[in-house]
Amino acid sequence: MAPDPLQQAWQAESSQPQMTVDTDRLLKSVHDSQARLRATILGRDIREVGTALVMVPLWIIMGYLLSLPWTWYLGVPASLWVAGFILIDRKRHPQRAVTADEPLVESAQESLRQVEHQIWLLRNVFWWYLLPSAVSISAFFAQVFWSTWRASPPTEGLETVIAVGCFIFIFAVLFGVYGFIYFINQQAVRLQLEPHRQELLRLLASLNEESADCVEGEYPFLTGPDLCVASPRRMVVAGLVAVAVVLATVSGILYLGHRVDEHFNPKKSPFAAVRWQQSQPEVKVGEEWFTLVSLDGLSASDIVEFSRRTYRDLWQKRFEEDLVDVLTGMGHRPGNTVRLVVTPIGSQETRTLEGVRMTRANRDAIWNAGRGRVRQAPVPSATHSSVHTGDADEPLTKLVVRLRSEKKLVGLAAMVMVDGRIVAAAADGERKIGSGVWVEAGDRWHLGGLTKPITATMIARLIESGRMKWSETVGERFPGATIHDDWMPVTVHQLLTDSAGAPASFSREIMLKKPALGPESTAARREAVLQVIAEKPVFPPGQRSAYSNVGYTIAGAMAEAATGERWEDLVRHEVYEPLKLADAGFGPPRSDDALLENPQGHLARSGVKVAFGDMTDNTFIMGPAGIAHMSLRDLCTFTTEHLRGESGMGQLLPADVYKRLHTIELNRYACGWLKKEPSAEIPHALYWHNGSNTMWYALAVFIPEKNMVVAVTSNDGDTENAEAAAWGIVKASIGLFGAGVSSTRDRIEALVDDAISGR
């Protein structure tokens, strides 16, 4: 946009009034100057439009990957506005090139028109270029600030000052950046475009034989700069108007967004108040306090676990104040009323409260009660066991400590129940290697394949209620699917006894899929099952028994197809809730690296044991075969139910059904249990099952003759040593507690030594 050639040409011709004007030279200078101006404008427009269009997908991708709020996406229409404005402006005000045969006066007039239009654009750059992005960015930071303030309001005056100061600083930086952009555009007008325009005006005046003074400072198309310079009050008013527009627009956007958010994510709760006993919510419904067991079929422990996994340090606040968001994130958006299963404080009775209303008044009461209340993050205990049974713990603790050290396991825990009562519990080792945080007997442990007897029990309950049949077949349950002929007659019972001919594991392609627990994993499970049953079984069904995760997954998918419910919901309804397994859930137990509320799984890599956090597990597609977790108490409670079941004392099923679940097929496997006959090592028949997802190990054993249950868990994927330690504990426990807990100290020492030495 530099006017030097035009200026030099004009001055050369006009410095001597008596000389004849070289119009050809002037015309060439006008043409060259206009060409440079057009090239500069074209380059600028290409950069601006290109940048704006590239920013649109980048903005969307960043918002999705970082889970940014909806105000972030206001940058998309802002970018499209800038690109559209420039393109429309070029259409309405084309940069026409003058032709060689065009008169000098018309060429100069065309150049003047283009220069004056660019002056107009840059003088108004705030309105068409800066304002749209300023509004979108301001709205984004305002919402982030407000959401952060609401989520964790400052509790001290200094915190408030710091928070407000950060907010002001961010907007000051934005104001400075936008002010600088506005300044350099006005500099371009003052130092480049305005001198160019003045030279064109003088040239036109001389060509028309008019005095340059007659046109000095006059604008044919717009108001000159002198008026602005001469009226500072006008500039102040314009600035105030601009600020008012930004504030009004941002406020309107936030208000509209708040109303939309209220519609799609209402702030409602069924509880009048919430308080906590560690991680167990106690809720007030009406005027009475209860321990929450489940909400609309979702167990309280799973809701809490999801909240902790998703919201980290703010999990309690989110559970209390944003329950609708939490439940929606779990794939269960609540209606205006919910069904609560609760236990009155101080009672063992379970009640079901139907049609409890979700109200804004409840949520506001919780929010108001929470203001000023400081929530402390739970501090992991340094004790070895949160379950104490007196002196009986001592021999088991000694055994667990020595076995964990001998087998070089990260963590090891065990519990023994006799006659349905805990007689001993012990734990030793770390929740995460190198953390110094001890495991506890009350921790939650991943069960791996020990999920299978849970799935078998759930399906047996569905059969008893008439929703399924032992004899129903794969072909009957998946009508219309492409099924290999050999799969058509395979029954549920064959799937649960590993005699269906199913492969041991899914393909690597399926195992690498990581659908979220819920509708996504249910759909992926059905798809994976249909792929398997479309192919020939690996051996003829019913002829032999062979370990299979796939068979149990098929059985789980059949239960889902029969009921229309998800496998995990069926397990909650049919097993967890009736047995009051408060610490039972799915996937690795919650264990944040900062808090280590529970153990983390470990796997050896290049000879070094590495911890894997609570997001690492087998694919949830194979959930029915291996993704449950429980505390030792819950695992013993579940196993005791099977121990009592055959004698008719079970809570979930009649005796004949339990006998069916425990009957070995083809000399190997029952419905989720294996049987070990009496031997010199263990002179009692026992039923057992173990499991591992390669990062954890778990074993459950029940011994009918002793009315005893033993459960052993480890957060170490060294299954060989973990299994050796587990069976050592089982063998010693039979001797220690099989005849009560009054064994002599010498006998205890001998049993412990035998277990450690493997005798």
N, C-alpha and C positions, 0 to 999 in steps of 0.2 A: 504494500500500500504506500510505499515511499514516493513522494511527489517530486524527487530531485530532477529526473529527466524532463518532466513537463515544466517544472519551474525554470530550469536552465534554458529550455527552448523558448519559453515565453519571455524570460528576461533578455535573452539574446536578441529577440525581435523587437522588444518594446523599450529597450534602454535608449535607443536613438529614434525619437519620434519621426524623423524625416525619412527613415529607411523603409523600404517596401517589405511588408510582412511575407515571410516564406511560409505560405499556407501548407505546402506539402510536408515541410519539416514539422510544423505544429500538428498536422493531422496524424503523422506517424507517432509523435510523442503521445498524443491522446490515445491512439490505438494501443501502443505498448503499455501505457499506464493502466488502461482498462483491462488488458489481458492479464497483467500481473494481479490486479485486484480480483478478477474472476477466478484465477488460479488459487489465490489465497483463500477466498471464500469457499471454493469447491473442496479444497483440502480440509478446511475446518469442518465443513458440513459432513464430509465422509467420516472424519474421525469421531464427531459427536454422534452421528447416527449409528455407526458401526459399534462404538462403545456401548451405546444405549441398548442395542439389540443383543449384544453379547452378554450384557449384564442381566438380561431377563432370565435365561436359563440358569446362569450362575446363582442368581438371587434365589431362585426356586430350589435349586439343589442344596445350597447352604442352609436354607430354612428347613428343608426336610431332614438333612443329615444331623443338624444341631438341634432339632425339635424346637425351633424358635416360635414365639407367639405370632398370632395372625397379623399384628401390626407390621411385622417384618416384611410381609408380602405387599405392603403398600408401595414399596420401592418398585414393584413391577409396573403398575400403571403410571408411576412417575417417570420411569424410563421410557415407556411407550409414548407418553405425552410429549417428551422432549423430541424423540425421533419423529413422531407424527407432525409436530409443529414445524420442525425444520423442513420436512419434505413438502408439507402443504405451503409453507412460505416460499419455497423455491418454485412451486407450481404457480402461485399467485403473482410472484415477483420474479420472473425469469431473468437470468443474467445474460441478456442478449448481447452478442458480439456485433460491433459496428462493422460495416462492410467498407471495402476500399474506396468505392465510388460514392460513399455517403458524405454529404457536406460537412465541413469542419464544425459548424455551429450545431448541427444535429448530433454529431459524434460527442461533442462536449456536453450537450444536454443529456444524452443517454448516460454518459459517465457520471454526471452530477446526480442523476436520478438514482443510480445504483449506490453511489457513495452515501447519499442522504438516507437511503433505506437501511444501509448497514449501521449508520449512526443511530437511527431509530431503534434497531434491534438491540444494539449494545447498551443504549441508554435505558432500555426496558428489560435488560437481561434478568433482573430480579424476578419479574412477574412470570415470564415464560420459561425460564431455565432454573433459577435457584429456588423459587417458592415451592414447586411440586416436590422436589427431593427434600427440602427443608421440612415440609409438613410430614412426609413419611418418616423421616429419621427422627424428628421430634416426637412423633406419636409412638414410635418404637421405644425410645429411651424413657419416655414418660410412663408407658405401660410397664416396662421392666422395673422401673423405680417403684411404681405403685404396687406391683405384684410382690416385689421383694419386701416392701414395707409391710404389706398385709400379712405375708407369710411369716416374717420374723421381725415384728416391730421393735424398735430400740427401747430398752428398759431404763436407760440413763440419759441425762441431759447431754453428756458428751457424745454418746452414740448418736443422738439425734442431730447434733451439730455436724458430726462427721458425715452422716448419711446425706443430710441436706447439702453440705459442702461439696460432696462428690457429685451430686446431681447438678448443682450450679456450675461446677467445674466442667462437666461434660458439655453442658449447653454453652458455656463460655468458649470452649474449644470449637464447637460447631459454629458459633457466631463469628469467631475469628477466621475460620476457614472460608465461610461464605462471604464475610466482609472482604477478605483478600481477593477472592474471585471477582467480586463486584468491583473492587478498586482497579485491578489490572484491566478490566474491560473498559472502565472509564478512562484509564490512562491511554488505552489504544485509541479511544475517540479523540482525546485531547492532543495526543502527540502524532497520530498518524492520519486518522480520517478527517479531522477538522482542518488541518493544514491543506490536505488534498482538496477538500471542498472549497476552501477559500481561493486556491489557485484556479480552480475551474470557474468560480464566479468571476474572478478578475479577467480570465480569458474571455468568457462570454461577454463581459462588459466592454472589453476592448474591441472584440469583433463587432459588437453592435454600436461602436463609437460612443460608448457611455463612459462616464467617470467611474473608476473603481470605487470611489467613495460612496457612490449612489447605492451600491449593492453590498458594501462591506457589512457583514454581520446579519444580513437578511436571509431568511430561509424561505424558498418557494414552497417547501413541502412540510416543514415542521418548525417548532419554536426554537430559537437559537439558544446557545448556552449562556449568553449574557443574562437572560431572564432568570435562569436558575441561580447563577452566581449572585445576582442582585437581590434575590429573595430567599435568604436563609430560612425564614419562617416557613416557606413552602417546602423546603427540604425536611424540616422537622415534622411538619404535618404528614408528609409522605412517609417518613420513617415510622411515625406512630400508627398510621393506617396499615403499613406492612406488618408491624408487630401484632396489631389487633387481628389482622387476617390470619396470621399464623396461629395465634392463641385460640381464636374462634374455631378454626378448622380442626386443630388438634383436639380441642375439647369436644367438638361435635363427633369426631371419629371415635374418641374414647368412650363417649356416652353411648353412641350407637353400638360399638363393640361390646360394651357392658350389657346392654339390653339383649343383644344377640347371644352373648355368653350365658346370660341368665336364662334365656329360653332353652338353649341346647344343653347347658350344664347347670341346672338349678342348684342353688345352695340350700339343700334340705337334709333333714336327718330324722330318723325315727326315735332318737334318744333325746331325753330332756337334759341329760348330763352324761359325761364319760369320766371314769377314773381308771387307774391302772394298778394291777398287781403284777409287777415286772412286765412281761409282754402279754399278759392276759387282760383283755378289756372287761371292765365291769360297767354296766350301763344302767341308766335310770329310765324306766318306762312308767309313765304316770307318776306315782309317788313311791314306787318300790324299786330297789336295786337288785340287779341280777348279774350273774356271770354269763357272758354271751357265749353260746355254743355254735350257733350258725345263723346266717341271714339268707333267706331265700335259697337254702340248700348249700350255700357257700360256708365252709367251716370258718370260725373266727380265726383259727390259727393260719389258714390259708390267706384270709384277707389281710391279717397282720403281716404275714410273710411277704405278700405282694407289695404292701405299702412300704415295708422296710427296704425291699429290693429296689423299688422304683424311686422312692423319695429320700432314701438315706437318712440323714440326721433329722429330717422333718417328718418322719413317718407317723409319729403319734399325732402331730398337728394335722396332717392330711387325713388320717383316719377320723379324727374328731370333726374337723370343719369342712372337709371336702369329700365326704363319703360317697357321694354320687359319682365324682370323678374317679375315685378308687375303684368302685364296682364296675363302672363303665370300662375302665382300663383292663379289668379282668374278663371283659366280654359279657358282662351281665348288667345291663342298664336297668336300674330299679324303676318300678312304676310309682304311682301315688301311695300305694300301700305295700308292705312287705310282710313276710312270714318270719318270725323270730323263734328260734329254739334257745331257751335260756334255763339256767339253774338258779333258784333263789339263793341269796347269800346265806351260807351256813346250812344248806340243805343239799341232799343228793338227788332230790326229785327233779326230773326234767319236765319243763313245760313247753308247750307250743303256743305262741301268741299269733293268731291269725289276723290279718288286716290291720296291722299297725301303721298308722298314717305317717308319711314323710312330710314334715312341715318346715317352713322357713323360720318360724318362731323357735323351734327346737334348735336349729342350727345357729341362729343368732344368739340364743342363750349360751350355747357351748362356746361360741366365739368370744362373747363378752366375758365369760368365766375364764377363758384362756388368756386374756390380756393381762399382762403383768405376772403370769405364772411362768416360771422358768422351768423348762423340761430338761432334765439332766440325761445325757446319754448313758446307757447302762455300762457299768465297768465290769469287765470279766472278773470272775472270782478267782482267787489264787488257791482255793481249796481243791482237794482231789476229788471230792464227791459231794454232791448236793443231796444224796440219798443216804441217810444214816440208819443203821439197824443195831447199833450198840457193838458189843464185843465180837459179834459174829462177822463184822466187816474185816477184822484184823487178819485172819488167815487168808481170806480171798484177796485182800489188798496186798499182802506179802507175795502171794502167788502172781498176781497181775504185774506187780512191779518187777519181780524177777524175770517173768516171761517176756515182758516188753523189752527189758534190757538184753536178755539172752538172744531174742529174735531180732533185735535192732529195729523195732517198729516205732513209728512216730508217736502213735497213741494207741492205747488198748483199754477196753472197759468191759466189765462183766456184771451180770446180775443173776441171782438165784431166787426162785420162788418155790416154796413148798406149801402145799394146801392153799394155794392162792394168795399167800402172804410173802412179801419180800423178806428173806432171811439174811441176805448179804448183797452188797454192791460195792464195787471198787473201780477206780479209773487211774491211769497213770500215763504220763507223756504230755505232749503239747498239742494244742489245737492247730497250730501252724508251726512247722519246723523253724527253730531259731527265734520264735516269738517270746518264749518264756511264759506263755499263758497256758495253764494246765487244763487238760480235759477234765470233764466232770461226768459222773455217772448219769446225771440228769440232762446231758447234752443230747442233741438229735444226731442220728447217724443214718447214712445212706444204706439201704438194704440190698440194692442190686436185685439178683434173682430171687431173693426172699419175698419179692412182690408177688410171685406166682401163687403161693398158698392164699394170699389175700384176694387175688383175682378169682381163684377157684371157689373161695368161700362166698364171694359176692355173686357169682353165677349160680351157685347152689341155692342161694337165697332167692334169686329170680325164678329158678325152677320151682322151688317150694311155693312161691306166690302165683305160679301158673303163667308167668310171662315168658318162660322158655321151657324146653324139655331136654332131658338127657339124650334122647334119641334124635333130636332135630339135626338136620344135615346142612352142610355148606351149601349144597344146591338149593335147599328150601329157603335158606336165609338170605341168599343173594339172587333172587329171581331176575332174569334178564341180563345178568352179567355173563361174560365169556368165561366159562369154567371148563377145565379139562375133565374128561369123563371120569378119571380116577379120583378126582376130588369130590364129585357129586355126592357119593354116599357117606363121606367122612362125617362123623358125629362130634358133638360137643365133648362127650366123654372121651373119645379118642384124642381130641386136641389137648384136653387137660391131663391126660396120662402119657403124653409124648409118644403116642402110637399111631399118629395120623399120617406119618410120612413127610412131615414138614421139614424144610431145611433148618439147620441149626441157627443160622443168622440171615439177616437180609443182605442184599448186595451192598457193596461199598457206596454206590450211588445213593441208595436210600439212607444208609447210616450217616452220610454226610449232610443230609437235610436237617435243618434245625427249626421246625415250625414251633411257634409259641404254644404253650399249653392252653387248651381250650378248643374253640371251633376250628382253628387252623390245624392243630395236631390231629383232631378227629377226622377232618377231611383228608389229610395226608395219610393217615393210618388206613382208611378205607381204600385209597388209591394204591397203597403199597400192598395190601392184602389181595386186591383184585389182580395185581400183577403176578403174585405168587400162585394163586389158584388157577390162573390161566395156563400155567405150565404143569407138566407131569410131576407128581410127588417124587421125592428122592428114593423112596422105597414103598412097596405096596402097603397101604393102610391096614393096620390091625395085625401085622405079622411080627413086628418087633417094636421095641421102645428105644428111642434115641433122643438125647437132649435137644431141645428146640426152643428158642425164644420166639420164633415165627409162629409156632403152633398156638402159644398163649396169646400172641397178638391177634391172630385170626379169631380166637375165642372171644377176646375183648371186643373186636369189631362186630362179631355176631350179637353180643349183648347190646352194643350201641344200636345196631340195626333193629333189634327186637323191641327196644324200649324208646328209641328216639332221644335218649340221654347220652351224655358223654361218659366215657369210662371212669374218669376221675370223680365225676358227680355220683355215679353209681356206687363207687367204693366208699365215698363219704356217707351216702345214705344207708347203705346196707352193712357196712362194717365199722367205720370210724365212729359215727355218731352213736349207734346202739351200744358200743363198748366204751364210749366216752374216752376215746384216744385223743386227748387234747393236743398232743405234740406230734401227731401224725400229719404228713403232707406228701408233697410230690417234688421230685427233683432234689438237688443237693440242698441241705439245710442252710438257712440264711447265715452268712458269715462274712460281714464286711471286714475288709483288711484293717480298718482303723479300730474296730470294736471287737472282732473275733468272738461273736456271741456263741458260735458253735464251732466244731472242728471243720477243717477243710481237708479235702482228699489229697493224697500224695501219690506221685508216680516217679519211679527212678528214671533219670535221663543221664546217660553217660556215667552211670555209677553214682550219681548225686540225686537225692530225693528232692523233688520240686513240688511245691504246693500249688494246687489248682483251686481257684476261687469258687464261689457258689453259682457261677454261670456255666460251669463245665460239667457235662453229663452226656450219657448216650442220648441219641435222638428220642424225643418224646413220642415218636411214632410207635416205638416198642414199649410204651408205658405199661401195658398189662403184664409185661414180662420182667420189668426191672427198674422202675424209677421212684419207688416209694421211699420215704424216710420216716423214722420214728425215734423216740427216746427208748432207752432200755426198758423203762417201766411199761410203755405202751406195747413194745414187742413181747414182753413177758405176759402182759394181759391178753394179747391176741393169742399167743401160744397156749396159755392156760385155758382159753376157751375151747381149743381143740382137745386138750388133755381131758377136760371135763365132759366134752361132747359125747364121747362113746358111752359114758355111763348114764347118759340122759340128763346131765346137769348143765348142758350147754345153754346159752342164752339165745343164740342166733338160729340154731337148727336142731331138729330132732336127732336122736341117737342113731337111727338107721342111716341118715344122710351123712353123719360124721363117719360112720363105719365105711360108707362108700367112698368118702373122700380119702380115707386112710388105707384102703385096700390096694395092695400092690398089683399092677398089671404087667404081665409078661416078665415076671421075676425082676422087675426093676423099679418102676415109678408109680406112685399113687397120684391123686389129684393135688399136686403141689407139695407132696411129702415123699421122702425116702424112708425105708425102714432098715435099721441095723439090728440083726439078730444077736442074742447073747453070745459073748465070746470070753476068752480068758482075760482079755484086757478090760472089758466092761461086761459084767455078768448079768446084764439086764437088757431086755428088748427096748429099743427107743426109736422114736421118729424124729427126723431132722430135715432141715433144709438150710443151705447157705446161699450166699450171693455176693457178687462183686461187679462193679462197673469199671474195674481195673484200677480205680483210685481208692476204693473202700473195700472193707470186708465185713460180713455179718454172718452169724450162725445162730440158729434157734433150735433147741432140742427139748422134747418132752418125753419123760420116762414114766409111763403109767404105773408101773410097779411101785415106784417111789413117790408118785403124785408130785413130781418135781419138774420144773422148767428151768433151763439154763440158757441165757442169751449172752453172746459175746460179740463185740464190735471193735473195729479198728479203722482209723482214717489213713491206712497205709495200703497201697495197691500191691505190696509184696504178698500175694495170696498164699504162697507156699509156707512162709514163716507165720503169717497170720493164722492160717488154718491149723498149723501145728500147735500154736499157742492156744487156739480156741478149744481144740480137742483135749489138750492138756488140762484146761480149766474144767471142761465137762467131766473128765475122769476124776479129777481131784474133788470136784463138788459133790459127786455121788458119794465119795467116801467121807467128805467133811460134813455134809448136811443131809445125807440120805437117812440117817437115824437121829435127826435132830441136830442141835448145835452144841452138844455137850461133850464132844470128843476131847480126849486128853491132848495136852500140848505136844507130847512126844508123837502121838499119832498124827496130829496136824503137820508137824515138821516132816514126818516120813511121807505123808501124802504129797506135800508140796515138793519135796525133793524128787519123788517118783514122777510127778507131772513134768518137772523141768528136765529131768534126765530122759524122759520118754519111756520109762518102764511101765 
